[in-house]
Amino acid sequence: MSHTLHRRGTAQSLGRDFIVFSMSAKEINHVGSAPKLAEFLRIALSCGPVNMGDIKTGNMQKVSPEEIISRVQDTSIVHAVFDNPGAVAKVLSLLRERDLGVSVIVSGLFDEVGKCLCAAGLEAHTVEHSLGIKGKVSKLAPPGMLQVTTMCGHGMVSANLVSKGILDIKRGRATPAQAAKTIAKPCECGVFNPARAAELLKELAAVTTFDW
């Protein structure tokens, strides 16, 4: 899975951004995997995620965690987002104890994820990393805005929506947290980090000017 690998930002900011997700393998162990994936979400929920979701249902900025869990299917890919490594280590420890028999993937800074694995008594099976974005990069959103938009790996969070969120903050129509929640909603699978987004939006609102 590579849709969570292209997040932009400083090491300090990305150090508060972790995605833990799980899936079964089609035609290998997907039949009857729904209860296991639902249990994964229950374990994640017990550790205080800032977001979670299943692309078949949506994320918890739009629907309740209980509804997401109740609608998990064998072919679901379930996600939980955390803003601190301690919670990630706890989730991994609990998942190790339960040994659900489905793949678990953690996305974040290499060093920080490595510490979480060590704390949980685990080792990485496979490591993937992003080589960056190639092509006409001049058409991308400004670097500061990319830190927000790249938190939705399927590209469902547009730069225009982020601009509106910044403008709403500047005009007092929304707090950074409120704007972040609105921006997070289109990210159906729930890998968007609204806690980190709120911090970034606050910073962007302080330095961004609009000529319209």
MODELLER restraints for C-alpha pairs under 7 A, 6 or more apart:
rsr = mdl.restraints
at = mdl.atoms
rsr.add(forms.Gaussian(group=physical.xy_distance, feature=features.Distance(at['CA:3:A'], at['CA:153:A']), mean=4.40, stdev=0.5))
rsr.add(forms.Gaussian(group=physical.xy_distance, feature=features.Distance(at['CA:3:A'], at['CA:154:A']), mean=6.45, stdev=0.5))
rsr.add(forms.Gaussian(group=physical.xy_distance, feature=features.Distance(at['CA:4:A'], at['CA:107:A']), mean=6.52, stdev=0.5))
rsr.add(forms.Gaussian(group=physical.xy_distance, feature=features.Distance(at['CA:4:A'], at['CA:153:A']), mean=5.36, stdev=0.5))
rsr.add(forms.Gaussian(group=physical.xy_distance, feature=features.Distance(at['CA:5:A'], at['CA:107:A']), mean=6.87, stdev=0.5))
rsr.add(forms.Gaussian(group=physical.xy_distance, feature=features.Distance(at['CA:5:A'], at['CA:129:A']), mean=6.30, stdev=0.5))
rsr.add(forms.Gaussian(group=physical.xy_distance, feature=features.Distance(at['CA:5:A'], at['CA:130:A']), mean=5.57, stdev=0.5))
rsr.add(forms.Gaussian(group=physical.xy_distance, feature=features.Distance(at['CA:6:A'], at['CA:130:A']), mean=5.95, stdev=0.5))
rsr.add(forms.Gaussian(group=physical.xy_distance, feature=features.Distance(at['CA:6:A'], at['CA:132:A']), mean=6.90, stdev=0.5))
rsr.add(forms.Gaussian(group=physical.xy_distance, feature=features.Distance(at['CA:6:A'], at['CA:150:A']), mean=6.29, stdev=0.5))
rsr.add(forms.Gaussian(group=physical.xy_distance, feature=features.Distance(at['CA:7:A'], at['CA:147:A']), mean=6.46, stdev=0.5))
rsr.add(forms.Gaussian(group=physical.xy_distance, feature=features.Distance(at['CA:7:A'], at['CA:150:A']), mean=4.90, stdev=0.5))
rsr.add(forms.Gaussian(group=physical.xy_distance, feature=features.Distance(at['CA:7:A'], at['CA:151:A']), mean=5.58, stdev=0.5))
rsr.add(forms.Gaussian(group=physical.xy_distance, feature=features.Distance(at['CA:8:A'], at['CA:146:A']), mean=6.46, stdev=0.5))
rsr.add(forms.Gaussian(group=physical.xy_distance, feature=features.Distance(at['CA:8:A'], at['CA:147:A']), mean=4.70, stdev=0.5))
rsr.add(forms.Gaussian(group=physical.xy_distance, feature=features.Distance(at['CA:8:A'], at['CA:150:A']), mean=6.54, stdev=0.5))
rsr.add(forms.Gaussian(group=physical.xy_distance, feature=features.Distance(at['CA:9:A'], at['CA:147:A']), mean=5.46, stdev=0.5))
rsr.add(forms.Gaussian(group=physical.xy_distance, feature=features.Distance(at['CA:14:A'], at['CA:109:A']), mean=6.85, stdev=0.5))
rsr.add(forms.Gaussian(group=physical.xy_distance, feature=features.Distance(at['CA:15:A'], at['CA:109:A']), mean=6.61, stdev=0.5))
rsr.add(forms.Gaussian(group=physical.xy_distance, feature=features.Distance(at['CA:15:A'], at['CA:112:A']), mean=7.00, stdev=0.5))
rsr.add(forms.Gaussian(group=physical.xy_distance, feature=features.Distance(at['CA:16:A'], at['CA:83:A']), mean=4.33, stdev=0.5))
rsr.add(forms.Gaussian(group=physical.xy_distance, feature=features.Distance(at['CA:16:A'], at['CA:84:A']), mean=5.24, stdev=0.5))
rsr.add(forms.Gaussian(group=physical.xy_distance, feature=features.Distance(at['CA:17:A'], at['CA:82:A']), mean=6.16, stdev=0.5))
rsr.add(forms.Gaussian(group=physical.xy_distance, feature=features.Distance(at['CA:17:A'], at['CA:83:A']), mean=4.98, stdev=0.5))
rsr.add(forms.Gaussian(group=physical.xy_distance, feature=features.Distance(at['CA:17:A'], at['CA:108:A']), mean=6.38, stdev=0.5))
rsr.add(forms.Gaussian(group=physical.xy_distance, feature=features.Distance(at['CA:17:A'], at['CA:193:A']), mean=6.88, stdev=0.5))
rsr.add(forms.Gaussian(group=physical.xy_distance, feature=features.Distance(at['CA:18:A'], at['CA:81:A']), mean=5.65, stdev=0.5))
rsr.add(forms.Gaussian(group=physical.xy_distance, feature=features.Distance(at['CA:18:A'], at['CA:82:A']), mean=5.19, stdev=0.5))
rsr.add(forms.Gaussian(group=physical.xy_distance, feature=features.Distance(at['CA:18:A'], at['CA:83:A']), mean=6.29, stdev=0.5))
rsr.add(forms.Gaussian(group=physical.xy_distance, feature=features.Distance(at['CA:18:A'], at['CA:107:A']), mean=5.65, stdev=0.5))
rsr.add(forms.Gaussian(group=physical.xy_distance, feature=features.Distance(at['CA:18:A'], at['CA:108:A']), mean=4.96, stdev=0.5))
rsr.add(forms.Gaussian(group=physical.xy_distance, feature=features.Distance(at['CA:19:A'], at['CA:79:A']), mean=6.86, stdev=0.5))
rsr.add(forms.Gaussian(group=physical.xy_distance, feature=features.Distance(at['CA:19:A'], at['CA:80:A']), mean=5.79, stdev=0.5))
rsr.add(forms.Gaussian(group=physical.xy_distance, feature=features.Distance(at['CA:19:A'], at['CA:81:A']), mean=4.51, stdev=0.5))
rsr.add(forms.Gaussian(group=physical.xy_distance, feature=features.Distance(at['CA:19:A'], at['CA:82:A']), mean=6.40, stdev=0.5))
rsr.add(forms.Gaussian(group=physical.xy_distance, feature=features.Distance(at['CA:19:A'], at['CA:106:A']), mean=5.63, stdev=0.5))
rsr.add(forms.Gaussian(group=physical.xy_distance, feature=features.Distance(at['CA:19:A'], at['CA:107:A']), mean=5.03, stdev=0.5))
rsr.add(forms.Gaussian(group=physical.xy_distance, feature=features.Distance(at['CA:19:A'], at['CA:108:A']), mean=6.80, stdev=0.5))
rsr.add(forms.Gaussian(group=physical.xy_distance, feature=features.Distance(at['CA:19:A'], at['CA:191:A']), mean=6.48, stdev=0.5))
rsr.add(forms.Gaussian(group=physical.xy_distance, feature=features.Distance(at['CA:20:A'], at['CA:79:A']), mean=5.92, stdev=0.5))
rsr.add(forms.Gaussian(group=physical.xy_distance, feature=features.Distance(at['CA:20:A'], at['CA:80:A']), mean=5.33, stdev=0.5))
rsr.add(forms.Gaussian(group=physical.xy_distance, feature=features.Distance(at['CA:20:A'], at['CA:81:A']), mean=6.31, stdev=0.5))
rsr.add(forms.Gaussian(group=physical.xy_distance, feature=features.Distance(at['CA:20:A'], at['CA:105:A']), mean=5.69, stdev=0.5))
rsr.add(forms.Gaussian(group=physical.xy_distance, feature=features.Distance(at['CA:20:A'], at['CA:106:A']), mean=4.52, stdev=0.5))
rsr.add(forms.Gaussian(group=physical.xy_distance, feature=features.Distance(at['CA:20:A'], at['CA:107:A']), mean=6.48, stdev=0.5))
rsr.add(forms.Gaussian(group=physical.xy_distance, feature=features.Distance(at['CA:21:A'], at['CA:78:A']), mean=5.49, stdev=0.5))
rsr.add(forms.Gaussian(group=physical.xy_distance, feature=features.Distance(at['CA:21:A'], at['CA:79:A']), mean=4.20, stdev=0.5))
rsr.add(forms.Gaussian(group=physical.xy_distance, feature=features.Distance(at['CA:21:A'], at['CA:80:A']), mean=6.07, stdev=0.5))
rsr.add(forms.Gaussian(group=physical.xy_distance, feature=features.Distance(at['CA:21:A'], at['CA:104:A']), mean=5.71, stdev=0.5))
rsr.add(forms.Gaussian(group=physical.xy_distance, feature=features.Distance(at['CA:21:A'], at['CA:105:A']), mean=5.30, stdev=0.5))
rsr.add(forms.Gaussian(group=physical.xy_distance, feature=features.Distance(at['CA:21:A'], at['CA:106:A']), mean=6.56, stdev=0.5))
rsr.add(forms.Gaussian(group=physical.xy_distance, feature=features.Distance(at['CA:22:A'], at['CA:37:A']), mean=6.83, stdev=0.5))
rsr.add(forms.Gaussian(group=physical.xy_distance, feature=features.Distance(at['CA:22:A'], at['CA:77:A']), mean=5.92, stdev=0.5))
rsr.add(forms.Gaussian(group=physical.xy_distance, feature=features.Distance(at['CA:22:A'], at['CA:78:A']), mean=5.46, stdev=0.5))
rsr.add(forms.Gaussian(group=physical.xy_distance, feature=features.Distance(at['CA:22:A'], at['CA:79:A']), mean=6.64, stdev=0.5))
rsr.add(forms.Gaussian(group=physical.xy_distance, feature=features.Distance(at['CA:22:A'], at['CA:102:A']), mean=6.69, stdev=0.5))
rsr.add(forms.Gaussian(group=physical.xy_distance, feature=features.Distance(at['CA:22:A'], at['CA:103:A']), mean=5.45, stdev=0.5))
rsr.add(forms.Gaussian(group=physical.xy_distance, feature=features.Distance(at['CA:22:A'], at['CA:104:A']), mean=4.53, stdev=0.5))
rsr.add(forms.Gaussian(group=physical.xy_distance, feature=features.Distance(at['CA:22:A'], at['CA:105:A']), mean=6.17, stdev=0.5))
rsr.add(forms.Gaussian(group=physical.xy_distance, feature=features.Distance(at['CA:23:A'], at['CA:37:A']), mean=6.99, stdev=0.5))
rsr.add(forms.Gaussian(group=physical.xy_distance, feature=features.Distance(at['CA:23:A'], at['CA:76:A']), mean=6.59, stdev=0.5))
rsr.add(forms.Gaussian(group=physical.xy_distance, feature=features.Distance(at['CA:23:A'], at['CA:77:A']), mean=4.85, stdev=0.5))
rsr.add(forms.Gaussian(group=physical.xy_distance, feature=features.Distance(at['CA:23:A'], at['CA:78:A']), mean=6.62, stdev=0.5))
rsr.add(forms.Gaussian(group=physical.xy_distance, feature=features.Distance(at['CA:23:A'], at['CA:102:A']), mean=6.08, stdev=0.5))
rsr.add(forms.Gaussian(group=physical.xy_distance, feature=features.Distance(at['CA:23:A'], at['CA:103:A']), mean=5.59, stdev=0.5))
rsr.add(forms.Gaussian(group=physical.xy_distance, feature=features.Distance(at['CA:23:A'], at['CA:104:A']), mean=6.99, stdev=0.5))
rsr.add(forms.Gaussian(group=physical.xy_distance, feature=features.Distance(at['CA:24:A'], at['CA:30:A']), mean=4.95, stdev=0.5))
rsr.add(forms.Gaussian(group=physical.xy_distance, feature=features.Distance(at['CA:24:A'], at['CA:33:A']), mean=6.63, stdev=0.5))
rsr.add(forms.Gaussian(group=physical.xy_distance, feature=features.Distance(at['CA:24:A'], at['CA:102:A']), mean=5.32, stdev=0.5))
rsr.add(forms.Gaussian(group=physical.xy_distance, feature=features.Distance(at['CA:24:A'], at['CA:103:A']), mean=6.22, stdev=0.5))
rsr.add(forms.Gaussian(group=physical.xy_distance, feature=features.Distance(at['CA:30:A'], at['CA:74:A']), mean=5.49, stdev=0.5))
rsr.add(forms.Gaussian(group=physical.xy_distance, feature=features.Distance(at['CA:30:A'], at['CA:75:A']), mean=6.43, stdev=0.5))
rsr.add(forms.Gaussian(group=physical.xy_distance, feature=features.Distance(at['CA:31:A'], at['CA:74:A']), mean=5.98, stdev=0.5))
rsr.add(forms.Gaussian(group=physical.xy_distance, feature=features.Distance(at['CA:32:A'], at['CA:74:A']), mean=6.04, stdev=0.5))
rsr.add(forms.Gaussian(group=physical.xy_distance, feature=features.Distance(at['CA:33:A'], at['CA:74:A']), mean=4.93, stdev=0.5))
rsr.add(forms.Gaussian(group=physical.xy_distance, feature=features.Distance(at['CA:34:A'], at['CA:72:A']), mean=5.78, stdev=0.5))
rsr.add(forms.Gaussian(group=physical.xy_distance, feature=features.Distance(at['CA:34:A'], at['CA:73:A']), mean=4.81, stdev=0.5))
rsr.add(forms.Gaussian(group=physical.xy_distance, feature=features.Distance(at['CA:34:A'], at['CA:74:A']), mean=4.31, stdev=0.5))
rsr.add(forms.Gaussian(group=physical.xy_distance, feature=features.Distance(at['CA:36:A'], at['CA:100:A']), mean=5.89, stdev=0.5))
rsr.add(forms.Gaussian(group=physical.xy_distance, feature=features.Distance(at['CA:37:A'], at['CA:78:A']), mean=6.86, stdev=0.5))
rsr.add(forms.Gaussian(group=physical.xy_distance, feature=features.Distance(at['CA:38:A'], at['CA:69:A']), mean=5.28, stdev=0.5))
rsr.add(forms.Gaussian(group=physical.xy_distance, feature=features.Distance(at['CA:38:A'], at['CA:72:A']), mean=6.08, stdev=0.5))
rsr.add(forms.Gaussian(group=physical.xy_distance, feature=features.Distance(at['CA:41:A'], at['CA:69:A']), mean=6.55, stdev=0.5))
rsr.add(forms.Gaussian(group=physical.xy_distance, feature=features.Distance(at['CA:43:A'], at['CA:91:A']), mean=6.69, stdev=0.5))
rsr.add(forms.Gaussian(group=physical.xy_distance, feature=features.Distance(at['CA:44:A'], at['CA:80:A']), mean=6.43, stdev=0.5))
rsr.add(forms.Gaussian(group=physical.xy_distance, feature=features.Distance(at['CA:44:A'], at['CA:91:A']), mean=5.93, stdev=0.5))
rsr.add(forms.Gaussian(group=physical.xy_distance, feature=features.Distance(at['CA:47:A'], at['CA:87:A']), mean=5.82, stdev=0.5))
rsr.add(forms.Gaussian(group=physical.xy_distance, feature=features.Distance(at['CA:47:A'], at['CA:91:A']), mean=6.47, stdev=0.5))
rsr.add(forms.Gaussian(group=physical.xy_distance, feature=features.Distance(at['CA:49:A'], at['CA:80:A']), mean=6.03, stdev=0.5))
rsr.add(forms.Gaussian(group=physical.xy_distance, feature=features.Distance(at['CA:49:A'], at['CA:81:A']), mean=5.37, stdev=0.5))
rsr.add(forms.Gaussian(group=physical.xy_distance, feature=features.Distance(at['CA:49:A'], at['CA:82:A']), mean=4.87, stdev=0.5))
rsr.add(forms.Gaussian(group=physical.xy_distance, feature=features.Distance(at['CA:50:A'], at['CA:81:A']), mean=5.69, stdev=0.5))
rsr.add(forms.Gaussian(group=physical.xy_distance, feature=features.Distance(at['CA:50:A'], at['CA:82:A']), mean=5.58, stdev=0.5))
rsr.add(forms.Gaussian(group=physical.xy_distance, feature=features.Distance(at['CA:50:A'], at['CA:83:A']), mean=6.89, stdev=0.5))
rsr.add(forms.Gaussian(group=physical.xy_distance, feature=features.Distance(at['CA:50:A'], at['CA:193:A']), mean=6.64, stdev=0.5))
rsr.add(forms.Gaussian(group=physical.xy_distance, feature=features.Distance(at['CA:50:A'], at['CA:194:A']), mean=6.82, stdev=0.5))
rsr.add(forms.Gaussian(group=physical.xy_distance, feature=features.Distance(at['CA:50:A'], at['CA:195:A']), mean=6.55, stdev=0.5))
rsr.add(forms.Gaussian(group=physical.xy_distance, feature=features.Distance(at['CA:51:A'], at['CA:59:A']), mean=6.97, stdev=0.5))
rsr.add(forms.Gaussian(group=physical.xy_distance, feature=features.Distance(at['CA:51:A'], at['CA:60:A']), mean=6.06, stdev=0.5))
rsr.add(forms.Gaussian(group=physical.xy_distance, feature=features.Distance(at['CA:51:A'], at['CA:80:A']), mean=5.79, stdev=0.5))
rsr.add(forms.Gaussian(group=physical.xy_distance, feature=features.Distance(at['CA:51:A'], at['CA:81:A']), mean=5.09, stdev=0.5))
rsr.add(forms.Gaussian(group=physical.xy_distance, feature=features.Distance(at['CA:51:A'], at['CA:190:A']), mean=6.03, stdev=0.5))
rsr.add(forms.Gaussian(group=physical.xy_distance, feature=features.Distance(at['CA:51:A'], at['CA:193:A']), mean=6.43, stdev=0.5))
rsr.add(forms.Gaussian(group=physical.xy_distance, feature=features.Distance(at['CA:52:A'], at['CA:59:A']), mean=5.63, stdev=0.5))
rsr.add(forms.Gaussian(group=physical.xy_distance, feature=features.Distance(at['CA:52:A'], at['CA:60:A']), mean=5.76, stdev=0.5))
rsr.add(forms.Gaussian(group=physical.xy_distance, feature=features.Distance(at['CA:52:A'], at['CA:79:A']), mean=5.26, stdev=0.5))
rsr.add(forms.Gaussian(group=physical.xy_distance, feature=features.Distance(at['CA:52:A'], at['CA:80:A']), mean=4.09, stdev=0.5))
rsr.add(forms.Gaussian(group=physical.xy_distance, feature=features.Distance(at['CA:52:A'], at['CA:81:A']), mean=6.00, stdev=0.5))
rsr.add(forms.Gaussian(group=physical.xy_distance, feature=features.Distance(at['CA:52:A'], at['CA:190:A']), mean=4.89, stdev=0.5))
rsr.add(forms.Gaussian(group=physical.xy_distance, feature=features.Distance(at['CA:52:A'], at['CA:191:A']), mean=6.82, stdev=0.5))
rsr.add(forms.Gaussian(group=physical.xy_distance, feature=features.Distance(at['CA:53:A'], at['CA:59:A']), mean=4.05, stdev=0.5))
rsr.add(forms.Gaussian(group=physical.xy_distance, feature=features.Distance(at['CA:53:A'], at['CA:60:A']), mean=6.09, stdev=0.5))
rsr.add(forms.Gaussian(group=physical.xy_distance, feature=features.Distance(at['CA:53:A'], at['CA:68:A']), mean=6.36, stdev=0.5))
rsr.add(forms.Gaussian(group=physical.xy_distance, feature=features.Distance(at['CA:53:A'], at['CA:78:A']), mean=5.87, stdev=0.5))
rsr.add(forms.Gaussian(group=physical.xy_distance, feature=features.Distance(at['CA:53:A'], at['CA:79:A']), mean=5.32, stdev=0.5))
rsr.add(forms.Gaussian(group=physical.xy_distance, feature=features.Distance(at['CA:53:A'], at['CA:80:A']), mean=6.64, stdev=0.5))
rsr.add(forms.Gaussian(group=physical.xy_distance, feature=features.Distance(at['CA:53:A'], at['CA:189:A']), mean=5.09, stdev=0.5))
rsr.add(forms.Gaussian(group=physical.xy_distance, feature=features.Distance(at['CA:53:A'], at['CA:190:A']), mean=4.35, stdev=0.5))
rsr.add(forms.Gaussian(group=physical.xy_distance, feature=features.Distance(at['CA:54:A'], at['CA:68:A']), mean=6.58, stdev=0.5))
rsr.add(forms.Gaussian(group=physical.xy_distance, feature=features.Distance(at['CA:54:A'], at['CA:76:A']), mean=6.42, stdev=0.5))
rsr.add(forms.Gaussian(group=physical.xy_distance, feature=features.Distance(at['CA:54:A'], at['CA:77:A']), mean=5.88, stdev=0.5))
rsr.add(forms.Gaussian(group=physical.xy_distance, feature=features.Distance(at['CA:54:A'], at['CA:78:A']), mean=4.70, stdev=0.5))
rsr.add(forms.Gaussian(group=physical.xy_distance, feature=features.Distance(at['CA:54:A'], at['CA:79:A']), mean=6.38, stdev=0.5))
rsr.add(forms.Gaussian(group=physical.xy_distance, feature=features.Distance(at['CA:54:A'], at['CA:189:A']), mean=4.79, stdev=0.5))
rsr.add(forms.Gaussian(group=physical.xy_distance, feature=features.Distance(at['CA:54:A'], at['CA:190:A']), mean=6.65, stdev=0.5))
rsr.add(forms.Gaussian(group=physical.xy_distance, feature=features.Distance(at['CA:55:A'], at['CA:77:A']), mean=6.89, stdev=0.5))
rsr.add(forms.Gaussian(group=physical.xy_distance, feature=features.Distance(at['CA:55:A'], at['CA:188:A']), mean=5.16, stdev=0.5))
rsr.add(forms.Gaussian(group=physical.xy_distance, feature=features.Distance(at['CA:55:A'], at['CA:189:A']), mean=3.90, stdev=0.5))
rsr.add(forms.Gaussian(group=physical.xy_distance, feature=features.Distance(at['CA:56:A'], at['CA:76:A']), mean=6.76, stdev=0.5))
rsr.add(forms.Gaussian(group=physical.xy_distance, feature=features.Distance(at['CA:57:A'], at['CA:68:A']), mean=6.04, stdev=0.5))
rsr.add(forms.Gaussian(group=physical.xy_distance, feature=features.Distance(at['CA:58:A'], at['CA:188:A']), mean=4.42, stdev=0.5))
rsr.add(forms.Gaussian(group=physical.xy_distance, feature=features.Distance(at['CA:58:A'], at['CA:189:A']), mean=5.69, stdev=0.5))
rsr.add(forms.Gaussian(group=physical.xy_distance, feature=features.Distance(at['CA:58:A'], at['CA:190:A']), mean=6.73, stdev=0.5))
rsr.add(forms.Gaussian(group=physical.xy_distance, feature=features.Distance(at['CA:59:A'], at['CA:185:A']), mean=6.95, stdev=0.5))
rsr.add(forms.Gaussian(group=physical.xy_distance, feature=features.Distance(at['CA:59:A'], at['CA:188:A']), mean=5.58, stdev=0.5))
rsr.add(forms.Gaussian(group=physical.xy_distance, feature=features.Distance(at['CA:59:A'], at['CA:189:A']), mean=5.94, stdev=0.5))
rsr.add(forms.Gaussian(group=physical.xy_distance, feature=features.Distance(at['CA:59:A'], at['CA:190:A']), mean=4.56, stdev=0.5))
rsr.add(forms.Gaussian(group=physical.xy_distance, feature=features.Distance(at['CA:61:A'], at['CA:181:A']), mean=6.35, stdev=0.5))
rsr.add(forms.Gaussian(group=physical.xy_distance, feature=features.Distance(at['CA:61:A'], at['CA:184:A']), mean=6.88, stdev=0.5))
rsr.add(forms.Gaussian(group=physical.xy_distance, feature=features.Distance(at['CA:61:A'], at['CA:185:A']), mean=5.72, stdev=0.5))
rsr.add(forms.Gaussian(group=physical.xy_distance, feature=features.Distance(at['CA:62:A'], at['CA:185:A']), mean=6.21, stdev=0.5))
rsr.add(forms.Gaussian(group=physical.xy_distance, feature=features.Distance(at['CA:79:A'], at['CA:189:A']), mean=6.83, stdev=0.5))
rsr.add(forms.Gaussian(group=physical.xy_distance, feature=features.Distance(at['CA:79:A'], at['CA:190:A']), mean=6.17, stdev=0.5))
rsr.add(forms.Gaussian(group=physical.xy_distance, feature=features.Distance(at['CA:79:A'], at['CA:191:A']), mean=6.32, stdev=0.5))
rsr.add(forms.Gaussian(group=physical.xy_distance, feature=features.Distance(at['CA:80:A'], at['CA:191:A']), mean=6.76, stdev=0.5))
rsr.add(forms.Gaussian(group=physical.xy_distance, feature=features.Distance(at['CA:81:A'], at['CA:191:A']), mean=6.07, stdev=0.5))
rsr.add(forms.Gaussian(group=physical.xy_distance, feature=features.Distance(at['CA:81:A'], at['CA:193:A']), mean=6.32, stdev=0.5))
rsr.add(forms.Gaussian(group=physical.xy_distance, feature=features.Distance(at['CA:82:A'], at['CA:88:A']), mean=6.74, stdev=0.5))
rsr.add(forms.Gaussian(group=physical.xy_distance, feature=features.Distance(at['CA:85:A'], at['CA:116:A']), mean=6.38, stdev=0.5))
rsr.add(forms.Gaussian(group=physical.xy_distance, feature=features.Distance(at['CA:88:A'], at['CA:116:A']), mean=6.40, stdev=0.5))
rsr.add(forms.Gaussian(group=physical.xy_distance, feature=features.Distance(at['CA:89:A'], at['CA:116:A']), mean=4.56, stdev=0.5))
rsr.add(forms.Gaussian(group=physical.xy_distance, feature=features.Distance(at['CA:89:A'], at['CA:117:A']), mean=6.60, stdev=0.5))
rsr.add(forms.Gaussian(group=physical.xy_distance, feature=features.Distance(at['CA:89:A'], at['CA:119:A']), mean=6.04, stdev=0.5))
rsr.add(forms.Gaussian(group=physical.xy_distance, feature=features.Distance(at['CA:89:A'], at['CA:120:A']), mean=5.65, stdev=0.5))
rsr.add(forms.Gaussian(group=physical.xy_distance, feature=features.Distance(at['CA:92:A'], at['CA:120:A']), mean=5.85, stdev=0.5))
rsr.add(forms.Gaussian(group=physical.xy_distance, feature=features.Distance(at['CA:93:A'], at['CA:120:A']), mean=4.61, stdev=0.5))
rsr.add(forms.Gaussian(group=physical.xy_distance, feature=features.Distance(at['CA:117:A'], at['CA:123:A']), mean=6.03, stdev=0.5))
rsr.add(forms.Gaussian(group=physical.xy_distance, feature=features.Distance(at['CA:141:A'], at['CA:159:A']), mean=6.39, stdev=0.5))
rsr.add(forms.Gaussian(group=physical.xy_distance, feature=features.Distance(at['CA:145:A'], at['CA:159:A']), mean=6.82, stdev=0.5))
rsr.add(forms.Gaussian(group=physical.xy_distance, feature=features.Distance(at['CA:148:A'], at['CA:197:A']), mean=6.00, stdev=0.5))
rsr.add(forms.Gaussian(group=physical.xy_distance, feature=features.Distance(at['CA:149:A'], at['CA:157:A']), mean=5.49, stdev=0.5))
rsr.add(forms.Gaussian(group=physical.xy_distance, feature=features.Distance(at['CA:149:A'], at['CA:158:A']), mean=6.37, stdev=0.5))
rsr.add(forms.Gaussian(group=physical.xy_distance, feature=features.Distance(at['CA:149:A'], at['CA:159:A']), mean=6.50, stdev=0.5))
rsr.add(forms.Gaussian(group=physical.xy_distance, feature=features.Distance(at['CA:151:A'], at['CA:191:A']), mean=6.84, stdev=0.5))
rsr.add(forms.Gaussian(group=physical.xy_distance, feature=features.Distance(at['CA:151:A'], at['CA:192:A']), mean=4.97, stdev=0.5))
rsr.add(forms.Gaussian(group=physical.xy_distance, feature=features.Distance(at['CA:151:A'], at['CA:193:A']), mean=6.69, stdev=0.5))
rsr.add(forms.Gaussian(group=physical.xy_distance, feature=features.Distance(at['CA:152:A'], at['CA:187:A']), mean=5.71, stdev=0.5))
rsr.add(forms.Gaussian(group=physical.xy_distance, feature=features.Distance(at['CA:152:A'], at['CA:191:A']), mean=6.33, stdev=0.5))
rsr.add(forms.Gaussian(group=physical.xy_distance, feature=features.Distance(at['CA:152:A'], at['CA:192:A']), mean=5.36, stdev=0.5))
rsr.add(forms.Gaussian(group=physical.xy_distance, feature=features.Distance(at['CA:156:A'], at['CA:186:A']), mean=5.74, stdev=0.5))
rsr.add(forms.Gaussian(group=physical.xy_distance, feature=features.Distance(at['CA:156:A'], at['CA:187:A']), mean=5.64, stdev=0.5))
rsr.add(forms.Gaussian(group=physical.xy_distance, feature=features.Distance(at['CA:157:A'], at['CA:183:A']), mean=6.68, stdev=0.5))
rsr.add(forms.Gaussian(group=physical.xy_distance, feature=features.Distance(at['CA:157:A'], at['CA:186:A']), mean=6.17, stdev=0.5))
rsr.add(forms.Gaussian(group=physical.xy_distance, feature=features.Distance(at['CA:157:A'], at['CA:187:A']), mean=6.48, stdev=0.5))
rsr.add(forms.Gaussian(group=physical.xy_distance, feature=features.Distance(at['CA:161:A'], at['CA:183:A']), mean=6.56, stdev=0.5))
rsr.add(forms.Gaussian(group=physical.xy_distance, feature=features.Distance(at['CA:162:A'], at['CA:183:A']), mean=6.68, stdev=0.5))
rsr.add(forms.Gaussian(group=physical.xy_distance, feature=features.Distance(at['CA:165:A'], at['CA:179:A']), mean=5.14, stdev=0.5))
rsr.add(forms.Gaussian(group=physical.xy_distance, feature=features.Distance(at['CA:166:A'], at['CA:201:A']), mean=6.16, stdev=0.5))
rsr.add(forms.Gaussian(group=physical.xy_distance, feature=features.Distance(at['CA:166:A'], at['CA:204:A']), mean=6.83, stdev=0.5))
rsr.add(forms.Gaussian(group=physical.xy_distance, feature=features.Distance(at['CA:166:A'], at['CA:205:A']), mean=5.19, stdev=0.5))
rsr.add(forms.Gaussian(group=physical.xy_distance, feature=features.Distance(at['CA:168:A'], at['CA:174:A']), mean=5.46, stdev=0.5))
rsr.add(forms.Gaussian(group=physical.xy_distance, feature=features.Distance(at['CA:169:A'], at['CA:175:A']), mean=5.68, stdev=0.5))
rsr.add(forms.Gaussian(group=physical.xy_distance, feature=features.Distance(at['CA:169:A'], at['CA:176:A']), mean=6.26, stdev=0.5))
rsr.add(forms.Gaussian(group=physical.xy_distance, feature=features.Distance(at['CA:169:A'], at['CA:205:A']), mean=6.59, stdev=0.5))
rsr.add(forms.Gaussian(group=physical.xy_distance, feature=features.Distance(at['CA:170:A'], at['CA:205:A']), mean=5.92, stdev=0.5))
rsr.add(forms.Gaussian(group=physical.xy_distance, feature=features.Distance(at['CA:176:A'], at['CA:198:A']), mean=4.74, stdev=0.5))
rsr.add(forms.Gaussian(group=physical.xy_distance, feature=features.Distance(at['CA:176:A'], at['CA:201:A']), mean=5.95, stdev=0.5))
rsr.add(forms.Gaussian(group=physical.xy_distance, feature=features.Distance(at['CA:176:A'], at['CA:202:A']), mean=5.65, stdev=0.5))
rsr.add(forms.Gaussian(group=physical.xy_distance, feature=features.Distance(at['CA:177:A'], at['CA:198:A']), mean=4.93, stdev=0.5))
rsr.add(forms.Gaussian(group=physical.xy_distance, feature=features.Distance(at['CA:180:A'], at['CA:194:A']), mean=5.21, stdev=0.5))
rsr.add(forms.Gaussian(group=physical.xy_distance, feature=features.Distance(at['CA:180:A'], at['CA:197:A']), mean=5.57, stdev=0.5))
rsr.add(forms.Gaussian(group=physical.xy_distance, feature=features.Distance(at['CA:180:A'], at['CA:198:A']), mean=5.19, stdev=0.5))
rsr.add(forms.Gaussian(group=physical.xy_distance, feature=features.Distance(at['CA:181:A'], at['CA:194:A']), mean=5.93, stdev=0.5))
rsr.add(forms.Gaussian(group=physical.xy_distance, feature=features.Distance(at['CA:184:A'], at['CA:192:A']), mean=5.90, stdev=0.5))
rsr.add(forms.Gaussian(group=physical.xy_distance, feature=features.Distance(at['CA:184:A'], at['CA:194:A']), mean=6.24, stdev=0.5))
